[in-house]
Amino acid sequence: MPVIKASVRIRQAMASVANLRQQASEYPELAQTVLAIKQLQAQRFAGTYSNLLTSSVYGASAEFFLQELYGARDFSQRDQQFAHVAGALELTLPQSAVQTALTLAELHCLTETLDFAMARCWQLAPGCAAPEQRYVDCWKSVGHPSERQWQLSTVLAIGSTLGELTRKRSLRMTLKLMRKPAALAGLDALQTFLETGFDRFASMVQKGGAVQVFLDTIRERETQWIAQLFDLDAAQCTAQLGTTLALAPQGKPA
């Protein structure tokens, strides 16, 4: 079978995400439910990593993960720009950077797919149930343990690659040179995302083994969280989720 170019796969992933958004937009209640799930997940992340978010060493990178991978913001503008420049990225960036871009696109697509499935399930849950209980029930109902594990391993792989890419000074210069053309082409959202991710991880690289500590912490806590959601009974999971949500630093997404 012919190998599908990275740029084509990026566009396909972004098209799938756009299709999910379109489906949700046709049913306002469903769209609100998707948003509610994302907000709860962002608050859960903030609670799980409250110590990282308030750390002078890890805070900026943890905030980047929270906003860009677990955030409840509208990413439609960035996604459109991502699909628009997929071909240019393939031609101008190192292969490792292109592969990271592709992996990020496919991770984003899977995340949106699972969130959409959770939202459909959420709407069928008893209206009197607390959000934590509804979330746990929907997680268990949707299932897909292998996809959840792939999400985690992919997040960690992206983080590791970012740590390596930030050592390439030429790549940072390339990003800087792209700033003005990106602004003129209306690609500011994507440009900000690329530069922010690069700079946040570069700050950890300068502090010795901080990147590895950061990623090991995420691996340990997310592995435990996924295992709890699949293995513990719903009541235990709901109680644990409620406790974690309460740990989110004040002012972080809820």
Phi, psi and omega per residue, in radians:
M1 nan 2.466 3.135
P2 -1.176 2.534 3.121
V3 -1.345 2.244 3.125
I4 -1.425 2.224 -3.111
K5 -1.059 2.609 -3.139
A6 -1.017 -0.707 -3.111
S7 -1.082 -0.667 3.125
V8 -1.172 -0.740 -3.136
R9 -1.165 -0.626 3.081
I10 -1.098 -0.800 3.141
R11 -1.120 -0.658 3.115
Q12 -1.119 -0.734 3.132
A13 -1.120 -0.760 -3.141
M14 -1.170 -0.586 3.099
A15 -1.167 -0.661 3.108
S16 -1.137 -0.719 3.104
V17 -1.121 -0.758 3.126
A18 -1.075 -0.648 3.119
N19 -1.139 -0.715 3.089
L20 -1.103 -0.732 3.115
R21 -1.093 -0.700 3.139
Q22 -1.106 -0.753 3.113
Q23 -1.065 -0.754 -3.132
A24 -1.165 -0.655 -3.088
S25 -1.144 -0.398 3.137
E26 -1.329 -0.253 3.125
Y27 -2.311 1.625 -3.054
P28 -0.883 -0.660 -3.137
E29 -1.140 -0.659 3.097
L30 -1.157 -0.734 3.117
A31 -1.067 -0.703 3.113
Q32 -1.167 -0.600 3.124
T33 -1.195 -0.742 3.072
V34 -1.003 -0.777 3.137
L35 -1.106 -0.737 3.139
A36 -1.070 -0.692 3.120
I37 -1.149 -0.753 3.125
K38 -1.114 -0.690 3.123
Q39 -1.130 -0.714 3.116
L40 -1.146 -0.711 3.129
Q41 -1.154 -0.636 3.102
A42 -1.157 -0.709 3.116
Q43 -1.166 -0.661 3.095
R44 -1.083 -0.760 3.106
F45 -1.067 -0.780 -3.129
A46 -1.093 -0.626 3.104
G47 -1.263 -0.725 -3.141
T48 -1.118 -0.617 -3.065
Y49 -2.044 0.631 -3.126
S50 -1.035 -0.617 -3.131
N51 -1.245 -0.585 3.111
L52 -1.262 -0.707 -3.105
L53 -1.122 -0.481 -3.127
T54 -1.751 0.143 -3.120
S55 -1.526 2.466 3.093
S56 -1.233 -0.412 -3.120
V57 -1.552 -0.781 -2.994
Y58 -1.843 -0.160 -3.008
G59 -0.995 -0.805 -3.080
A60 -1.128 -0.729 -3.141
S61 -1.236 -0.681 3.094
A62 -1.107 -0.675 3.105
E63 -1.128 -0.677 3.104
F64 -1.088 -0.797 3.100
F65 -1.068 -0.756 -3.116
L66 -1.083 -0.807 -3.063
Q67 -1.340 -0.699 -2.979
E68 -1.675 -0.409 -3.126
L69 -1.950 -0.493 -3.111
Y70 -2.088 0.061 -3.020
G71 -1.240 2.766 3.123
A72 -1.783 0.305 -3.122
R73 -1.353 2.891 3.080
D74 -1.477 1.967 -3.097
F75 -1.716 0.197 -3.034
S76 -1.058 -0.691 -3.137
Q77 -1.133 -0.811 3.129
R78 -1.100 -0.694 -3.127
D79 -1.116 -0.745 3.118
Q80 -1.085 -0.724 3.130
Q81 -1.180 -0.659 3.129
F82 -1.053 -0.834 3.130
A83 -1.129 -0.638 -3.086
H84 -1.129 -0.649 -3.048
V85 -1.821 0.195 -3.086
A86 -0.958 -0.746 -3.139
G87 -1.133 -0.722 3.134
A88 -1.149 -0.681 3.108
L89 -1.071 -0.696 -3.120
E90 -1.133 -0.534 -3.100
L91 -1.515 -0.498 -2.980
T92 -1.850 -0.455 -3.067
L93 -1.661 2.721 3.049
P94 -1.036 2.719 -3.090
Q95 -1.002 -0.671 3.139
S96 -1.115 -0.653 3.120
A97 -1.229 -0.668 3.103
V98 -1.116 -0.745 3.133
Q99 -1.117 -0.652 3.096
T100 -1.135 -0.713 3.103
A101 -1.079 -0.748 3.120
L102 -1.116 -0.796 -3.135
T103 -1.077 -0.708 3.105
L104 -1.083 -0.735 3.132
A105 -1.096 -0.764 -3.121
E106 -1.256 -0.573 3.033
L107 -1.113 -0.788 3.121
H108 -1.039 -0.735 -3.138
C109 -1.117 -0.808 3.135
L110 -1.111 -0.748 3.141
T111 -1.039 -0.792 3.127
E112 -1.135 -0.646 3.124
T113 -1.121 -0.790 3.132
L114 -1.191 -0.694 3.102
D115 -1.098 -0.672 3.123
F116 -1.139 -0.742 3.107
A117 -1.123 -0.692 3.075
M118 -1.068 -0.727 -3.110
A119 -1.138 -0.712 3.111
R120 -1.084 -0.726 3.113
C121 -1.170 -0.718 -3.103
W122 -0.990 -0.672 -3.098
Q123 -1.201 -0.341 3.123
L124 -1.617 -0.173 -3.111
A125 -1.296 2.702 3.114
P126 -0.990 2.294 -3.088
G127 -1.135 -0.373 -3.118
C128 -1.419 -0.202 -3.092
A129 -1.239 2.509 3.097
A130 -1.158 2.657 -3.139
P131 -0.944 -0.695 3.135
E132 -1.069 -0.737 -3.136
Q133 -1.180 -0.727 3.135
R134 -1.114 -0.702 -3.134
Y135 -1.093 -0.838 -3.125
V136 -1.094 -0.778 3.139
D137 -1.064 -0.731 -3.133
C138 -1.212 -0.687 3.099
W139 -1.008 -0.853 -3.114
K140 -1.141 -0.640 -3.134
S141 -1.210 -0.774 3.134
V142 -1.186 -0.708 3.063
G143 1.226 -2.206 -3.096
H144 1.072 0.965 -3.127
P145 -1.038 -0.644 -3.124
S146 -1.166 -0.646 3.106
E147 -1.187 -0.651 3.096
R148 -1.129 -0.712 3.106
Q149 -1.167 -0.654 3.102
W150 -1.115 -0.707 3.079
Q151 -0.944 -0.881 -3.095
L152 -1.118 -0.861 -3.111
S153 -1.092 -0.563 3.141
T154 -1.277 -0.714 3.060
V155 -1.013 -0.774 -3.136
L156 -1.153 -0.683 3.130
A157 -1.141 -0.718 3.104
I158 -1.096 -0.766 3.117
G159 -1.075 -0.733 3.125
S160 -1.117 -0.746 3.132
T161 -1.152 -0.692 3.084
L162 -1.023 -0.728 3.109
G163 -1.048 -0.670 3.116
E164 -1.274 -0.735 -3.097
L165 -1.123 -0.553 -3.113
T166 -1.184 -0.234 3.084
R167 -1.381 -0.205 -3.124
K168 -1.593 1.743 -3.101
R169 -1.097 -0.545 -3.135
S170 -1.129 -0.571 3.139
L171 -1.215 -0.683 3.108
R172 -1.128 -0.667 3.109
M173 -1.147 -0.678 3.099
T174 -1.065 -0.764 3.116
L175 -1.088 -0.705 3.133
K176 -1.120 -0.735 3.130
L177 -1.168 -0.435 3.134
M178 -1.343 -0.235 -2.979
R179 -1.041 -0.881 -3.095
K180 -1.210 -0.836 3.086
P181 -1.012 -0.634 3.133
A182 -1.130 -0.727 3.125
A183 -1.127 -0.740 3.141
L184 -1.154 -0.528 -3.114
A185 -1.582 0.052 -3.128
G186 1.274 0.551 -3.109
L187 -1.942 0.533 -3.028
D188 -1.126 -0.649 -3.112
A189 -1.110 -0.779 3.125
L190 -1.175 -0.715 3.135
Q191 -1.069 -0.764 3.126
T192 -1.092 -0.737 3.118
F193 -1.049 -0.836 -3.104
L194 -1.116 -0.810 -3.112
E195 -1.181 -0.702 -3.120
T196 -1.123 -0.824 3.117
G197 -1.040 -0.754 3.135
F198 -1.074 -0.851 -3.052
D199 -1.223 -0.629 3.139
R200 -1.115 -0.741 3.138
F201 -1.334 -0.520 3.086
A202 -1.073 -0.630 3.139
S203 -1.139 -0.569 3.095
M204 -1.345 -0.641 3.131
V205 -1.009 -0.616 -3.141
Q206 -1.194 -0.213 -3.112
K207 -1.890 0.759 3.044
G208 1.186 -2.145 -3.064
G209 -1.555 0.423 -3.067
A210 -1.089 -0.656 -3.127
V211 -1.062 -0.795 -3.117
Q212 -1.151 -0.695 3.093
V213 -1.079 -0.767 3.141
F214 -1.040 -0.862 -3.104
L215 -1.217 -0.632 3.096
D216 -1.116 -0.656 3.115
T217 -1.123 -0.764 3.118
I218 -1.130 -0.746 3.137
R219 -1.035 -0.833 -3.086
E220 -1.119 -0.838 -3.040
R221 -1.302 -0.656 3.128
E222 -1.246 -0.649 3.076
T223 -1.051 -0.764 3.116
Q224 -1.131 -0.714 -3.114
W225 -1.146 -0.788 3.129
I226 -1.084 -0.759 3.141
A227 -1.087 -0.727 3.127
Q228 -1.077 -0.773 -3.095
L229 -1.139 -0.573 -3.133
F230 -1.552 -0.520 -2.975
D231 -1.785 -0.591 -3.129
L232 -1.398 2.786 3.093
D233 -1.274 2.857 -3.012
A234 -1.039 -0.671 -3.105
A235 -1.128 -0.742 3.122
Q236 -1.145 -0.753 3.128
C237 -1.093 -0.730 -3.129
T238 -1.107 -0.743 3.121
A239 -1.120 -0.752 3.139
Q240 -1.136 -0.706 3.116
L241 -1.111 -0.743 3.116
G242 -1.053 -0.723 3.120
T243 -1.123 -0.734 -3.125
T244 -1.161 -0.743 3.137
L245 -1.026 -0.629 -3.103
A246 -1.243 -0.269 -3.118
L247 -1.508 -0.146 -3.115
A248 -1.038 2.264 3.121
P249 -0.995 2.496 3.141
Q250 -1.033 2.341 3.116
G251 1.678 -0.181 3.096
K252 -1.444 2.818 -3.093
P253 -0.943 2.428 3.130
A254 -2.239 nan nan
